[in-house]
Amino acid sequence: MSKTRVPTGQPMMLHLPLDLDDEQLLEFCRMNREWRIERPAEGDLELMPPTGGETGARNLRIASSLGSWAEKD
């Protein structure tokens, strides 16, 4: 069986054959804490893997720069 590879930075769309109510969605999110999970108005689930080292380092630099700028203001 081959695995489907999702390009880095692209959301993976999961189309469920049934609707999840709020409690079911919350439980699904609790069971998959490492993923960023969103449900837009259309009802599809968008699953995004956690950021890797390069993205995390870039986000840290951005947050640090923003914090330094805010302290100066």
C-alpha positions as CSV (number, residue, x, y, z in Angstrom):
1,M,0.0,0.0,0.0
2,S,1.4,3.4,-0.9
3,K,1.3,6.4,1.4
4,T,-0.1,9.8,0.2
5,R,2.3,12.6,0.9
6,V,1.0,16.0,1.7
7,P,3.2,18.9,0.5
8,T,4.8,20.8,3.5
9,G,2.7,23.7,4.6
10,Q,-0.4,22.6,2.8
11,P,-3.5,21.6,4.8
12,M,-4.7,18.1,4.4
13,M,-8.5,18.0,3.8
14,L,-10.5,15.3,5.5
15,H,-14.0,14.8,4.1
16,L,-16.0,12.8,6.6
17,P,-19.1,10.9,5.4
18,L,-21.0,12.1,8.5
19,D,-21.4,15.3,10.3
20,L,-19.7,15.8,13.7
21,D,-21.6,17.7,16.3
22,D,-19.6,20.0,18.6
23,E,-19.0,17.4,21.2
24,Q,-17.8,14.8,18.7
25,L,-15.5,17.4,17.1
26,L,-14.1,18.4,20.5
27,E,-13.4,14.7,21.3
28,F,-11.7,14.3,17.9
29,C,-9.5,17.3,18.6
30,R,-8.6,15.9,22.1
31,M,-7.6,12.6,20.5
32,N,-5.4,14.4,18.0
33,R,-3.8,17.3,20.0
34,E,-0.6,17.3,17.9
35,W,-2.5,18.5,14.8
36,R,-4.0,21.9,14.2
37,I,-7.7,21.1,13.3
38,E,-10.2,23.6,11.9
39,R,-13.7,23.3,10.6
40,P,-14.7,26.2,8.3
41,A,-18.3,27.1,7.5
42,E,-18.5,24.5,4.7
43,G,-18.1,21.8,7.3
44,D,-15.0,20.0,6.1
45,L,-12.2,19.4,8.5
46,E,-8.8,20.9,7.8
47,L,-5.9,19.1,9.4
48,M,-2.5,20.7,9.5
49,P,0.6,19.0,10.9
50,P,2.6,20.7,13.6
51,T,5.3,23.0,12.4
52,G,8.8,21.7,11.9
53,G,12.1,23.1,13.3
54,E,12.6,25.6,10.5
55,T,9.1,27.1,10.8
56,G,9.3,27.1,14.6
57,A,12.7,28.9,14.5
58,R,11.3,31.5,12.1
59,N,8.2,32.0,14.3
60,L,10.4,32.5,17.3
61,R,12.5,35.1,15.5
62,I,9.3,37.0,14.4
63,A,7.9,36.9,17.9
64,S,11.2,38.1,19.4
65,S,11.4,41.0,17.0
66,L,7.8,41.9,17.7
67,G,8.4,41.8,21.4
68,S,11.5,44.0,21.1
69,W,9.7,46.5,19.0
70,A,6.7,46.6,21.4
71,E,9.1,47.2,24.4
72,K,10.6,50.2,22.6
73,D,7.3,51.8,21.8
